[in-house]
Amino acid sequence: MIRIVDDGLSYLVKVSHASVVDDYLNSAVDLARQYASTTGLCGILVTRHAHDTYTVAVSEAVPFGETRERLDF
């Protein structure tokens, strides 16, 4: 499941099986990248909160054109 948290800026990714993690995260990153590319100022931050829960967000803390990952648990 990919749910929009903040219109185009942040997405909640919740997975029920490990086999779909990459597909869901790639889809969410693509959605965030579309928004980030319109500004040219932000990159993408992927945060893992639990084994099945992630957020993908457009972030000013990440340079434009980059995607970074972090753990938050």
mmCIF file of the N, C-alpha and C atoms, coordinates in Angstrom:
data_MODEL
# 
_entry.id   MODEL 
# 
loop_
_atom_site.group_PDB 
_atom_site.id 
_atom_site.type_symbol 
_atom_site.label_atom_id 
_atom_site.label_alt_id 
_atom_site.label_comp_id 
_atom_site.label_asym_id 
_atom_site.label_entity_id 
_atom_site.label_seq_id 
_atom_site.pdbx_PDB_ins_code 
_atom_site.Cartn_x 
_atom_site.Cartn_y 
_atom_site.Cartn_z 
_atom_site.occupancy 
_atom_site.B_iso_or_equiv 
_atom_site.pdbx_formal_charge 
_atom_site.auth_seq_id 
_atom_site.auth_comp_id 
_atom_site.auth_asym_id 
_atom_site.auth_atom_id 
_atom_site.pdbx_PDB_model_num 
ATOM 1   N N  . MET A 1 1  ? 0.837  -1.168 0.000   1.00 0.00 ? 1  MET A N  1 
ATOM 2   C CA . MET A 1 1  ? 0.000  0.000  0.000   1.00 0.00 ? 1  MET A CA 1 
ATOM 3   C C  . MET A 1 1  ? 0.890  1.241  0.000   1.00 0.00 ? 1  MET A C  1 
ATOM 4   N N  . ILE A 1 2  ? 0.569  2.185  -0.840  1.00 0.00 ? 2  ILE A N  1 
ATOM 5   C CA . ILE A 1 2  ? 1.226  3.484  -0.846  1.00 0.00 ? 2  ILE A CA 1 
ATOM 6   C C  . ILE A 1 2  ? 0.138  4.514  -0.597  1.00 0.00 ? 2  ILE A C  1 
ATOM 7   N N  . ARG A 1 3  ? 0.306  5.283  0.470   1.00 0.00 ? 3  ARG A N  1 
ATOM 8   C CA . ARG A 1 3  ? -0.689 6.304  0.804   1.00 0.00 ? 3  ARG A CA 1 
ATOM 9   C C  . ARG A 1 3  ? -0.021 7.672  0.790   1.00 0.00 ? 3  ARG A C  1 
ATOM 10  N N  . ILE A 1 4  ? -0.677 8.625  0.161   1.00 0.00 ? 4  ILE A N  1 
ATOM 11  C CA . ILE A 1 4  ? -0.168 9.995  0.139   1.00 0.00 ? 4  ILE A CA 1 
ATOM 12  C C  . ILE A 1 4  ? -0.370 10.597 1.521   1.00 0.00 ? 4  ILE A C  1 
ATOM 13  N N  . VAL A 1 5  ? 0.703  11.131 2.090   1.00 0.00 ? 5  VAL A N  1 
ATOM 14  C CA . VAL A 1 5  ? 0.625  11.775 3.396   1.00 0.00 ? 5  VAL A CA 1 
ATOM 15  C C  . VAL A 1 5  ? 0.522  13.284 3.209   1.00 0.00 ? 5  VAL A C  1 
ATOM 16  N N  . ASP A 1 6  ? 1.331  13.821 2.321   1.00 0.00 ? 6  ASP A N  1 
ATOM 17  C CA . ASP A 1 6  ? 1.341  15.255 2.041   1.00 0.00 ? 6  ASP A CA 1 
ATOM 18  C C  . ASP A 1 6  ? 1.443  15.419 0.532   1.00 0.00 ? 6  ASP A C  1 
ATOM 19  N N  . ASP A 1 7  ? 0.413  15.881 -0.074  1.00 0.00 ? 7  ASP A N  1 
ATOM 20  C CA . ASP A 1 7  ? 0.235  15.962 -1.516  1.00 0.00 ? 7  ASP A CA 1 
ATOM 21  C C  . ASP A 1 7  ? 1.527  16.116 -2.320  1.00 0.00 ? 7  ASP A C  1 
ATOM 22  N N  . GLY A 1 8  ? 2.057  14.994 -2.788  1.00 0.00 ? 8  GLY A N  1 
ATOM 23  C CA . GLY A 1 8  ? 3.240  14.996 -3.629  1.00 0.00 ? 8  GLY A CA 1 
ATOM 24  C C  . GLY A 1 8  ? 4.559  15.097 -2.883  1.00 0.00 ? 8  GLY A C  1 
ATOM 25  N N  . LEU A 1 9  ? 4.502  15.406 -1.592  1.00 0.00 ? 9  LEU A N  1 
ATOM 26  C CA . LEU A 1 9  ? 5.720  15.606 -0.819  1.00 0.00 ? 9  LEU A CA 1 
ATOM 27  C C  . LEU A 1 9  ? 6.113  14.402 0.030   1.00 0.00 ? 9  LEU A C  1 
ATOM 28  N N  . SER A 1 10 ? 5.142  13.615 0.462   1.00 0.00 ? 10 SER A N  1 
ATOM 29  C CA . SER A 1 10 ? 5.430  12.518 1.373   1.00 0.00 ? 10 SER A CA 1 
ATOM 30  C C  . SER A 1 10 ? 4.451  11.369 1.158   1.00 0.00 ? 10 SER A C  1 
ATOM 31  N N  . TYR A 1 11 ? 5.002  10.151 1.204   1.00 0.00 ? 11 TYR A N  1 
ATOM 32  C CA . TYR A 1 11 ? 4.210  8.941  0.987   1.00 0.00 ? 11 TYR A CA 1 
ATOM 33  C C  . TYR A 1 11 ? 4.508  7.926  2.076   1.00 0.00 ? 11 TYR A C  1 
ATOM 34  N N  . LEU A 1 12 ? 3.474  7.284  2.577   1.00 0.00 ? 12 LEU A N  1 
ATOM 35  C CA . LEU A 1 12 ? 3.623  6.186  3.528   1.00 0.00 ? 12 LEU A CA 1 
ATOM 36  C C  . LEU A 1 12 ? 3.568  4.888  2.737   1.00 0.00 ? 12 LEU A C  1 
ATOM 37  N N  . VAL A 1 13 ? 4.570  4.046  2.932   1.00 0.00 ? 13 VAL A N  1 
ATOM 38  C CA . VAL A 1 13 ? 4.618  2.755  2.243   1.00 0.00 ? 13 VAL A CA 1 
ATOM 39  C C  . VAL A 1 13 ? 4.518  1.673  3.303   1.00 0.00 ? 13 VAL A C  1 
ATOM 40  N N  . LYS A 1 14 ? 3.510  0.838  3.187   1.00 0.00 ? 14 LYS A N  1 
ATOM 41  C CA . LYS A 1 14 ? 3.276  -0.261 4.122   1.00 0.00 ? 14 LYS A CA 1 
ATOM 42  C C  . LYS A 1 14 ? 3.220  -1.534 3.292   1.00 0.00 ? 14 LYS A C  1 
ATOM 43  N N  . VAL A 1 15 ? 4.031  -2.525 3.655   1.00 0.00 ? 15 VAL A N  1 
ATOM 44  C CA . VAL A 1 15 ? 4.085  -3.760 2.881   1.00 0.00 ? 15 VAL A CA 1 
ATOM 45  C C  . VAL A 1 15 ? 3.622  -4.941 3.730   1.00 0.00 ? 15 VAL A C  1 
ATOM 46  N N  . SER A 1 16 ? 3.029  -5.911 3.062   1.00 0.00 ? 16 SER A N  1 
ATOM 47  C CA . SER A 1 16 ? 2.552  -7.100 3.766   1.00 0.00 ? 16 SER A CA 1 
ATOM 48  C C  . SER A 1 16 ? 3.463  -8.300 3.509   1.00 0.00 ? 16 SER A C  1 
ATOM 49  N N  . HIS A 1 17 ? 4.370  -8.152 2.544   1.00 0.00 ? 17 HIS A N  1 
ATOM 50  C CA . HIS A 1 17 ? 5.276  -9.250 2.218   1.00 0.00 ? 17 HIS A CA 1 
ATOM 51  C C  . HIS A 1 17 ? 6.585  -8.669 1.689   1.00 0.00 ? 17 HIS A C  1 
ATOM 52  N N  . ALA A 1 18 ? 7.692  -9.268 2.082   1.00 0.00 ? 18 ALA A N  1 
ATOM 53  C CA . ALA A 1 18 ? 9.018  -8.770 1.690   1.00 0.00 ? 18 ALA A CA 1 
ATOM 54  C C  . ALA A 1 18 ? 9.223  -8.727 0.179   1.00 0.00 ? 18 ALA A C  1 
ATOM 55  N N  . SER A 1 19 ? 8.515  -9.554 -0.544  1.00 0.00 ? 19 SER A N  1 
ATOM 56  C CA . SER A 1 19 ? 8.711  -9.614 -2.001  1.00 0.00 ? 19 SER A CA 1 
ATOM 57  C C  . SER A 1 19 ? 8.250  -8.354 -2.725  1.00 0.00 ? 19 SER A C  1 
ATOM 58  N N  . VAL A 1 20 ? 7.463  -7.499 -2.075  1.00 0.00 ? 20 VAL A N  1 
ATOM 59  C CA . VAL A 1 20 ? 6.949  -6.297 -2.743  1.00 0.00 ? 20 VAL A CA 1 
ATOM 60  C C  . VAL A 1 20 ? 7.627  -5.010 -2.270  1.00 0.00 ? 20 VAL A C  1 
ATOM 61  N N  . VAL A 1 21 ? 8.549  -5.118 -1.313  1.00 0.00 ? 21 VAL A N  1 
ATOM 62  C CA . VAL A 1 21 ? 9.183  -3.915 -0.761  1.00 0.00 ? 21 VAL A CA 1 
ATOM 63  C C  . VAL A 1 21 ? 9.824  -3.069 -1.852  1.00 0.00 ? 21 VAL A C  1 
ATOM 64  N N  . ASP A 1 22 ? 10.674 -3.657 -2.665  1.00 0.00 ? 22 ASP A N  1 
ATOM 65  C CA . ASP A 1 22 ? 11.364 -2.887 -3.708  1.00 0.00 ? 22 ASP A CA 1 
ATOM 66  C C  . ASP A 1 22 ? 10.401 -2.246 -4.689  1.00 0.00 ? 22 ASP A C  1 
ATOM 67  N N  . ASP A 1 23 ? 9.395  -2.982 -5.124  1.00 0.00 ? 23 ASP A N  1 
ATOM 68  C CA . ASP A 1 23 ? 8.425  -2.432 -6.077  1.00 0.00 ? 23 ASP A CA 1 
ATOM 69  C C  . ASP A 1 23 ? 7.680  -1.239 -5.489  1.00 0.00 ? 23 ASP A C  1 
ATOM 70  N N  . TYR A 1 24 ? 7.203  -1.380 -4.250  1.00 0.00 ? 24 TYR A N  1 
ATOM 71  C CA . TYR A 1 24 ? 6.456  -0.298 -3.603  1.00 0.00 ? 24 TYR A CA 1 
ATOM 72  C C  . TYR A 1 24 ? 7.345  0.928  -3.374  1.00 0.00 ? 24 TYR A C  1 
ATOM 73  N N  . LEU A 1 25 ? 8.565  0.693  -2.868  1.00 0.00 ? 25 LEU A N  1 
ATOM 74  C CA . LEU A 1 25 ? 9.454  1.824  -2.623  1.00 0.00 ? 25 LEU A CA 1 
ATOM 75  C C  . LEU A 1 25 ? 9.851  2.516  -3.922  1.00 0.00 ? 25 LEU A C  1 
ATOM 76  N N  . ASN A 1 26 ? 10.143 1.753  -4.955  1.00 0.00 ? 26 ASN A N  1 
ATOM 77  C CA . ASN A 1 26 ? 10.483 2.361  -6.250  1.00 0.00 ? 26 ASN A CA 1 
ATOM 78  C C  . ASN A 1 26 ? 9.332  3.195  -6.788  1.00 0.00 ? 26 ASN A C  1 
ATOM 79  N N  . SER A 1 27 ? 8.116  2.710  -6.643  1.00 0.00 ? 27 SER A N  1 
ATOM 80  C CA . SER A 1 27 ? 6.945  3.470  -7.100  1.00 0.00 ? 27 SER A CA 1 
ATOM 81  C C  . SER A 1 27 ? 6.800  4.767  -6.317  1.00 0.00 ? 27 SER A C  1 
ATOM 82  N N  . ALA A 1 28 ? 6.955  4.701  -5.005  1.00 0.00 ? 28 ALA A N  1 
ATOM 83  C CA . ALA A 1 28 ? 6.838  5.901  -4.176  1.00 0.00 ? 28 ALA A CA 1 
ATOM 84  C C  . ALA A 1 28 ? 7.954  6.892  -4.478  1.00 0.00 ? 28 ALA A C  1 
ATOM 85  N N  . VAL A 1 29 ? 9.172  6.402  -4.676  1.00 0.00 ? 29 VAL A N  1 
ATOM 86  C CA . VAL A 1 29 ? 10.297 7.279  -5.022  1.00 0.00 ? 29 VAL A CA 1 
ATOM 87  C C  . VAL A 1 29 ? 10.033 7.947  -6.372  1.00 0.00 ? 29 VAL A C  1 
ATOM 88  N N  . ASP A 1 30 ? 9.508  7.219  -7.332  1.00 0.00 ? 30 ASP A N  1 
ATOM 89  C CA . ASP A 1 30 ? 9.179  7.808  -8.637  1.00 0.00 ? 30 ASP A CA 1 
ATOM 90  C C  . ASP A 1 30 ? 8.158  8.931  -8.487  1.00 0.00 ? 30 ASP A C  1 
ATOM 91  N N  . LEU A 1 31 ? 7.142  8.720  -7.656  1.00 0.00 ? 31 LEU A N  1 
ATOM 92  C CA . LEU A 1 31 ? 6.128  9.750  -7.424  1.00 0.00 ? 31 LEU A CA 1 
ATOM 93  C C  . LEU A 1 31 ? 6.747  10.989 -6.777  1.00 0.00 ? 31 LEU A C  1 
ATOM 94  N N  . ALA A 1 32 ? 7.579  10.786 -5.762  1.00 0.00 ? 32 ALA A N  1 
ATOM 95  C CA . ALA A 1 32 ? 8.232  11.912 -5.088  1.00 0.00 ? 32 ALA A CA 1 
ATOM 96  C C  . ALA A 1 32 ? 9.199  12.623 -6.035  1.00 0.00 ? 32 ALA A C  1 
ATOM 97  N N  . ARG A 1 33 ? 9.902  11.856 -6.842  1.00 0.00 ? 33 ARG A N  1 
ATOM 98  C CA . ARG A 1 33 ? 10.864 12.437 -7.783  1.00 0.00 ? 33 ARG A CA 1 
ATOM 99  C C  . ARG A 1 33 ? 10.157 13.345 -8.797  1.00 0.00 ? 33 ARG A C  1 
ATOM 100 N N  . GLN A 1 34 ? 8.954  12.984 -9.209  1.00 0.00 ? 34 GLN A N  1 
ATOM 101 C CA . GLN A 1 34 ? 8.200  13.822 -10.141 1.00 0.00 ? 34 GLN A CA 1 
ATOM 102 C C  . GLN A 1 34 ? 7.985  15.210 -9.551  1.00 0.00 ? 34 GLN A C  1 
ATOM 103 N N  . TYR A 1 35 ? 7.621  15.254 -8.263  1.00 0.00 ? 35 TYR A N  1 
ATOM 104 C CA . TYR A 1 35 ? 7.419  16.546 -7.616  1.00 0.00 ? 35 TYR A CA 1 
ATOM 105 C C  . TYR A 1 35 ? 8.754  17.270 -7.441  1.00 0.00 ? 35 TYR A C  1 
ATOM 106 N N  . ALA A 1 36 ? 9.766  16.568 -6.960  1.00 0.00 ? 36 ALA A N  1 
ATOM 107 C CA . ALA A 1 36 ? 11.067 17.185 -6.706  1.00 0.00 ? 36 ALA A CA 1 
ATOM 108 C C  . ALA A 1 36 ? 11.658 17.779 -7.983  1.00 0.00 ? 36 ALA A C  1 
ATOM 109 N N  . SER A 1 37 ? 11.426 17.135 -9.100  1.00 0.00 ? 37 SER A N  1 
ATOM 110 C CA . SER A 1 37 ? 11.998 17.624 -10.355 1.00 0.00 ? 37 SER A CA 1 
ATOM 111 C C  . SER A 1 37 ? 11.366 18.939 -10.805 1.00 0.00 ? 37 SER A C  1 
ATOM 112 N N  . THR A 1 38 ? 10.165 19.244 -10.323 1.00 0.00 ? 38 THR A N  1 
ATOM 113 C CA . THR A 1 38 ? 9.530  20.517 -10.692 1.00 0.00 ? 38 THR A CA 1 
ATOM 114 C C  . THR A 1 38 ? 10.166 21.695 -9.979  1.00 0.00 ? 38 THR A C  1 
ATOM 115 N N  . THR A 1 39 ? 10.789 21.445 -8.814  1.00 0.00 ? 39 THR A N  1 
ATOM 116 C CA . THR A 1 39 ? 11.409 22.535 -8.062  1.00 0.00 ? 39 THR A CA 1 
ATOM 117 C C  . THR A 1 39 ? 12.906 22.625 -8.314  1.00 0.00 ? 39 THR A C  1 
ATOM 118 N N  . GLY A 1 40 ? 13.542 21.481 -8.518  1.00 0.00 ? 40 GLY A N  1 
ATOM 119 C CA . GLY A 1 40 ? 14.982 21.455 -8.719  1.00 0.00 ? 40 GLY A CA 1 
ATOM 120 C C  . GLY A 1 40 ? 15.772 21.800 -7.470  1.00 0.00 ? 40 GLY A C  1 
ATOM 121 N N  . LEU A 1 41 ? 15.126 21.726 -6.304  1.00 0.00 ? 41 LEU A N  1 
ATOM 122 C CA . LEU A 1 41 ? 15.777 22.124 -5.060  1.00 0.00 ? 41 LEU A CA 1 
ATOM 123 C C  . LEU A 1 41 ? 15.928 21.004 -4.037  1.00 0.00 ? 41 LEU A C  1 
ATOM 124 N N  . CYS A 1 42 ? 15.168 19.934 -4.196  1.00 0.00 ? 42 CYS A N  1 
ATOM 125 C CA . CYS A 1 42 ? 15.099 18.901 -3.166  1.00 0.00 ? 42 CYS A CA 1 
ATOM 126 C C  . CYS A 1 42 ? 15.429 17.527 -3.716  1.00 0.00 ? 42 CYS A C  1 
ATOM 127 N N  . GLY A 1 43 ? 15.885 16.672 -2.810  1.00 0.00 ? 43 GLY A N  1 
ATOM 128 C CA . GLY A 1 43 ? 16.097 15.279 -3.137  1.00 0.00 ? 43 GLY A CA 1 
ATOM 129 C C  . GLY A 1 43 ? 15.038 14.427 -2.455  1.00 0.00 ? 43 GLY A C  1 
ATOM 130 N N  . ILE A 1 44 ? 15.295 13.127 -2.374  1.00 0.00 ? 44 ILE A N  1 
ATOM 131 C CA . ILE A 1 44 ? 14.324 12.184 -1.821  1.00 0.00 ? 44 ILE A CA 1 
ATOM 132 C C  . ILE A 1 44 ? 14.949 11.500 -0.605  1.00 0.00 ? 44 ILE A C  1 
ATOM 133 N N  . LEU A 1 45 ? 14.180 11.428 0.479   1.00 0.00 ? 45 LEU A N  1 
ATOM 134 C CA . LEU A 1 45 ? 14.609 10.744 1.688   1.00 0.00 ? 45 LEU A CA 1 
ATOM 135 C C  . LEU A 1 45 ? 13.668 9.573  1.956   1.00 0.00 ? 45 LEU A C  1 
ATOM 136 N N  . VAL A 1 46 ? 14.242 8.367  2.025   1.00 0.00 ? 46 VAL A N  1 
ATOM 137 C CA . VAL A 1 46 ? 13.485 7.154  2.330   1.00 0.00 ? 46 VAL A CA 1 
ATOM 138 C C  . VAL A 1 46 ? 13.826 6.765  3.766   1.00 0.00 ? 46 VAL A C  1 
ATOM 139 N N  . THR A 1 47 ? 12.814 6.704  4.617   1.00 0.00 ? 47 THR A N  1 
ATOM 140 C CA . THR A 1 47 ? 13.017 6.380  6.026   1.00 0.00 ? 47 THR A CA 1 
ATOM 141 C C  . THR A 1 47 ? 12.314 5.068  6.359   1.00 0.00 ? 47 THR A C  1 
ATOM 142 N N  . ARG A 1 48 ? 13.073 4.157  6.942   1.00 0.00 ? 48 ARG A N  1 
ATOM 143 C CA . ARG A 1 48 ? 12.495 2.884  7.380   1.00 0.00 ? 48 ARG A CA 1 
ATOM 144 C C  . ARG A 1 48 ? 12.126 3.014  8.858   1.00 0.00 ? 48 ARG A C  1 
ATOM 145 N N  . HIS A 1 49 ? 10.850 2.810  9.161   1.00 0.00 ? 49 HIS A N  1 
ATOM 146 C CA . HIS A 1 49 ? 10.354 2.919  10.530  1.00 0.00 ? 49 HIS A CA 1 
ATOM 147 C C  . HIS A 1 49 ? 10.221 1.555  11.197  1.00 0.00 ? 49 HIS A C  1 
ATOM 148 N N  . ALA A 1 50 ? 9.949  0.538  10.416  1.00 0.00 ? 50 ALA A N  1 
ATOM 149 C CA . ALA A 1 50 ? 9.807  -0.842 10.892  1.00 0.00 ? 50 ALA A CA 1 
ATOM 150 C C  . ALA A 1 50 ? 10.039 -1.748 9.692   1.00 0.00 ? 50 ALA A C  1 
ATOM 151 N N  . HIS A 1 51 ? 10.017 -3.045 9.905   1.00 0.00 ? 51 HIS A N  1 
ATOM 152 C CA . HIS A 1 51 ? 10.280 -3.973 8.797   1.00 0.00 ? 51 HIS A CA 1 
ATOM 153 C C  . HIS A 1 51 ? 9.241  -3.867 7.687   1.00 0.00 ? 51 HIS A C  1 
ATOM 154 N N  . ASP A 1 52 ? 8.089  -3.282 7.986   1.00 0.00 ? 52 ASP A N  1 
ATOM 155 C CA . ASP A 1 52 ? 7.019  -3.197 6.992   1.00 0.00 ? 52 ASP A CA 1 
ATOM 156 C C  . ASP A 1 52 ? 6.521  -1.777 6.735   1.00 0.00 ? 52 ASP A C  1 
ATOM 157 N N  . THR A 1 53 ? 7.185  -0.767 7.312   1.00 0.00 ? 53 THR A N  1 
ATOM 158 C CA . THR A 1 53 ? 6.686  0.607  7.214   1.00 0.00 ? 53 THR A CA 1 
ATOM 159 C C  . THR A 1 53 ? 7.818  1.573  6.862   1.00 0.00 ? 53 THR A C  1 
ATOM 160 N N  . TYR A 1 54 ? 7.577  2.370  5.825   1.00 0.00 ? 54 TYR A N  1 
ATOM 161 C CA . TYR A 1 54 ? 8.552  3.338  5.325   1.00 0.00 ? 54 TYR A CA 1 
ATOM 162 C C  . TYR A 1 54 ? 7.837  4.641  5.000   1.00 0.00 ? 54 TYR A C  1 
ATOM 163 N N  . THR A 1 55 ? 8.594  5.731  4.990   1.00 0.00 ? 55 THR A N  1 
ATOM 164 C CA . THR A 1 55 ? 8.099  6.959  4.374   1.00 0.00 ? 55 THR A CA 1 
ATOM 165 C C  . THR A 1 55 ? 9.090  7.345  3.278   1.00 0.00 ? 55 THR A C  1 
ATOM 166 N N  . VAL A 1 56 ? 8.547  7.908  2.241   1.00 0.00 ? 56 VAL A N  1 
ATOM 167 C CA . VAL A 1 56 ? 9.334  8.434  1.129   1.00 0.00 ? 56 VAL A CA 1 
ATOM 168 C C  . VAL A 1 56 ? 8.934  9.896  1.019   1.00 0.00 ? 56 VAL A C  1 
ATOM 169 N N  . ALA A 1 57 ? 9.905  10.793 1.159   1.00 0.00 ? 57 ALA A N  1 
ATOM 170 C CA . ALA A 1 57 ? 9.572  12.213 1.209   1.00 0.00 ? 57 ALA A CA 1 
ATOM 171 C C  . ALA A 1 57 ? 10.531 13.058 0.383   1.00 0.00 ? 57 ALA A C  1 
ATOM 172 N N  . VAL A 1 58 ? 9.982  14.112 -0.181  1.00 0.00 ? 58 VAL A N  1 
ATOM 173 C CA . VAL A 1 58 ? 10.788 15.152 -0.804  1.00 0.00 ? 58 VAL A CA 1 
ATOM 174 C C  . VAL A 1 58 ? 11.418 15.927 0.345   1.00 0.00 ? 58 VAL A C  1 
ATOM 175 N N  . SER A 1 59 ? 12.739 16.118 0.307   1.00 0.00 ? 59 SER A N  1 
ATOM 176 C CA . SER A 1 59 ? 13.436 16.714 1.451   1.00 0.00 ? 59 SER A CA 1 
ATOM 177 C C  . SER A 1 59 ? 14.477 17.736 1.016   1.00 0.00 ? 59 SER A C  1 
ATOM 178 N N  . GLU A 1 60 ? 14.442 18.899 1.651   1.00 0.00 ? 60 GLU A N  1 
ATOM 179 C CA . GLU A 1 60 ? 15.461 19.918 1.398   1.00 0.00 ? 60 GLU A CA 1 
ATOM 180 C C  . GLU A 1 60 ? 16.811 19.519 1.980   1.00 0.00 ? 60 GLU A C  1 
ATOM 181 N N  . ALA A 1 61 ? 16.810 18.542 2.899   1.00 0.00 ? 61 ALA A N  1 
ATOM 182 C CA . ALA A 1 61 ? 18.053 18.074 3.520   1.00 0.00 ? 61 ALA A CA 1 
ATOM 183 C C  . ALA A 1 61 ? 18.857 17.176 2.584   1.00 0.00 ? 61 ALA A C  1 
ATOM 184 N N  . VAL A 1 62 ? 18.242 16.778 1.476   1.00 0.00 ? 62 VAL A N  1 
ATOM 185 C CA . VAL A 1 62 ? 18.900 15.915 0.495   1.00 0.00 ? 62 VAL A CA 1 
ATOM 186 C C  . VAL A 1 62 ? 19.112 16.731 -0.776  1.00 0.00 ? 62 VAL A C  1 
ATOM 187 N N  . PRO A 1 63 ? 20.319 16.750 -1.302  1.00 0.00 ? 63 PRO A N  1 
ATOM 188 C CA . PRO A 1 63 ? 20.576 17.514 -2.524  1.00 0.00 ? 63 PRO A CA 1 
ATOM 189 C C  . PRO A 1 63 ? 19.725 17.031 -3.703  1.00 0.00 ? 63 PRO A C  1 
ATOM 190 N N  . PHE A 1 64 ? 19.374 17.968 -4.552  1.00 0.00 ? 64 PHE A N  1 
ATOM 191 C CA . PHE A 1 64 ? 18.585 17.650 -5.741  1.00 0.00 ? 64 PHE A CA 1 
ATOM 192 C C  . PHE A 1 64 ? 19.266 16.551 -6.549  1.00 0.00 ? 64 PHE A C  1 
ATOM 193 N N  . GLY A 1 65 ? 18.480 15.600 -7.000  1.00 0.00 ? 65 GLY A N  1 
ATOM 194 C CA . GLY A 1 65 ? 19.001 14.516 -7.822  1.00 0.00 ? 65 GLY A CA 1 
ATOM 195 C C  . GLY A 1 65 ? 19.473 13.310 -7.030  1.00 0.00 ? 65 GLY A C  1 
ATOM 196 N N  . GLU A 1 66 ? 19.476 13.417 -5.694  1.00 0.00 ? 66 GLU A N  1 
ATOM 197 C CA . GLU A 1 66 ? 19.935 12.305 -4.861  1.00 0.00 ? 66 GLU A CA 1 
ATOM 198 C C  . GLU A 1 66 ? 18.773 11.686 -4.091  1.00 0.00 ? 66 GLU A C  1 
ATOM 199 N N  . THR A 1 67 ? 18.939 10.409 -3.761  1.00 0.00 ? 67 THR A N  1 
ATOM 200 C CA . THR A 1 67 ? 18.009 9.698  -2.886  1.00 0.00 ? 67 THR A CA 1 
ATOM 201 C C  . THR A 1 67 ? 18.842 9.119  -1.752  1.00 0.00 ? 67 THR A C  1 
ATOM 202 N N  . ARG A 1 68 ? 18.421 9.404  -0.526  1.00 0.00 ? 68 ARG A N  1 
ATOM 203 C CA . ARG A 1 68 ? 19.143 8.896  0.648   1.00 0.00 ? 68 ARG A CA 1 
ATOM 204 C C  . ARG A 1 68 ? 18.198 8.065  1.503   1.00 0.00 ? 68 ARG A C  1 
ATOM 205 N N  . GLU A 1 69 ? 18.803 7.164  2.266   1.00 0.00 ? 69 GLU A N  1 
ATOM 206 C CA . GLU A 1 69 ? 18.033 6.282  3.138   1.00 0.00 ? 69 GLU A CA 1 
ATOM 207 C C  . GLU A 1 69 ? 18.463 6.512  4.581   1.00 0.00 ? 69 GLU A C  1 
ATOM 208 N N  . ARG A 1 70 ? 17.506 6.283  5.509   1.00 0.00 ? 70 ARG A N  1 
ATOM 209 C CA . ARG A 1 70 ? 17.856 6.322  6.927   1.00 0.00 ? 70 ARG A CA 1 
ATOM 210 C C  . ARG A 1 70 ? 16.944 5.375  7.692   1.00 0.00 ? 70 ARG A C  1 
ATOM 211 N N  . LEU A 1 71 ? 17.399 4.987  8.863   1.00 0.00 ? 71 LEU A N  1 
ATOM 212 C CA . LEU A 1 71 ? 16.624 4.142  9.760   1.00 0.00 ? 71 LEU A CA 1 
ATOM 213 C C  . LEU A 1 71 ? 16.068 5.008  10.876  1.00 0.00 ? 71 LEU A C  1 
ATOM 214 N N  . ASP A 1 72 ? 14.850 4.720  11.296  1.00 0.00 ? 72 ASP A N  1 
ATOM 215 C CA . ASP A 1 72 ? 14.212 5.464  12.378  1.00 0.00 ? 72 ASP A CA 1 
ATOM 216 C C  . ASP A 1 72 ? 13.468 4.496  13.283  1.00 0.00 ? 72 ASP A C  1 
ATOM 217 N N  . PHE A 1 73 ? 14.227 3.578  13.889  1.00 0.00 ? 73 PHE A N  1 
ATOM 218 C CA . PHE A 1 73 ? 13.622 2.659  14.853  1.00 0.00 ? 73 PHE A CA 1 
ATOM 219 C C  . PHE A 1 73 ? 14.657 2.156  15.819  1.00 0.00 ? 73 PHE A C  1 
# 
